[in-house]
Amino acid sequence: MTNTGVKFKSTYLKTEQILFLLDRPIEVLYDGADGSVTIDSSAATVPEGSSLTFTCTYTGNEHLFAIRWTNNGNNSGRKYDITIQKPEPCTLFDEPGLNKTLFTYTCLTLTILNVTRDYQNDNFTCQANLNINSGNSVIVRVSVPISTVDLTSPTAANVTVNAGSSQKFTCRTSGGFPQPTVEWYKTSSSNCTRNGVKIMNSIPSSPSESNGLIQVESSLLFTTSSSDNNLWICCAASNINSQWKLSGTKLLDVRYPPPNPPVIDDFNTIPHYQMIENMTERVLAEILLPVLHGAVTMASCQTLTLAAARSVGLYSSQRGVTKTRRARVMPHMRRDCFNKQHWTSISCVNPPSTPEFKVDGTPVGIAISIVKDDSDQTVTCHSFGKPNPSENDFTWTKESAVVSSNSVLSWTGGIRIQDGGSYKCTVTTTMTPSDTSKTPVTTEVSSDVTMDVLCKFL
């Protein structure tokens, strides 16, 4: 050919050499040479440690007697040349300092045996007959698979969190190229698997570069629900096709409230709990807890503390004292027990007081003077307790004979001389505790009074 320019897309350019960095070969005509050269590779990306083969293709009328391979480096200057001489069997043109163990060759191919990350972005070209350069080049892309992905935080194996709140998890990959991708999963076993539920939350990733490799730190802010209890969180990472690395797992220990408030000693239907005076009882707060597989068990969440000194759930009743106590399931107890409470009123039942006396509503002592034949005067016996004595809980006796079966003592037609003397008022009540396992207690209390009958002088 006699052209003094290069014909490309109907344009003539004055040049001696043109280098196109394209993904695919392109045919170019050169001044003083009848033919074209292209270079391609066996893979667009090669894993570190693998081999990579380049092929140089010559098209033209000239006799092909040599192929020269050039590693032009990565913007750092030419690294080396390798020249293959024909005819077949082709031979290597020996150049000083060339390490022949790093490659193999044929007449038109060059194979790098162990591609390392040092080849990253190196630019390879080839040349035919030492004057026809390839119209394109091949940029070496070395992939370095990550070796690990670690779930770095939280550090504890079990993560305790309240339902509805959020917990941050962090995964970090080892270095690799290209940049790794991190995914998060929720699984039902302690072994991480990509067959679990993929967590699709917005998950920020922070890449960092070291020695030409990229590490990624991924953070997950996970909001828990009660259904997440006893599940595991983990992450998976990959940067080479489907080669996934799996992290360890963190067990979710989710605290959530029970569906119902606690039951106090089976007296959830009794708003007022009664105890006998000077007796000690133990009150237990219990609650129905949901467990796995739909089973339901009864478990003690907290022993209710009733005494002022908080004495291990024991309460000593005192006369006239009514205390309201609450069974409350505290957050630091079992994960199923908090934010639920039940109130009950605990009161003391006590025996009746020593009877006292009134005449026509006026308190009197134990010696009473009554005018003979005064039919309007009565003597009333009074006593207080819990429960309060009813009208029929009183009995009046004189010399062992019952003279009245209620609290009021009266005489038909008025008191007579023979009605004077010593009387006894007895009050009897029964104290019944709420705890049906305890026996009711019946108590009798009495007082004596003397009746002095006065005569009228006409």
Buried (B, 14 or more C-beta within 10 A) or exposed (E): EEEEEBEBEEEEEEEEEBBBEEEEBEEBBBBEBEBBBBBBBBBEBBBBEBBBBBBBBBEBEEEBEBBBBBBBBBEEEEBBBBBBEBEEEBEEEEEEEBEEEBBEBBBBBBBBEEBEBEBBEBBBBBBBBEBBBBBBBBBBBBBBBBEEBBBBBBEEEEBEBBBEEEBEBBBBBBBBBBBBBBBBBBBEEEEBBEEBEEBEEEBEBEEEEEEEBBBBBBBBEBEBEBEBBEBBBBBBBBBBEEEBBBBBBBBBBBBBBBEEBBBBBEBBEEEEBBBBBEBEBEBBBBBBBBEEEEEEEEEEBBBBBBBEEEEEBBBBBEEEEEBEBEBBBEEEBBBBBBBBEBEBEBBBBBBBBEBBBBBEEEEBEEEBEBEBBEEEBBBBBBBBBBBEBEEEBBBBBBEEEEBBEBBEBBBEEBBEEEBBEEBBBBBBBEBBBBBEEBEEBEBEBBBEBEBEBEEEEE
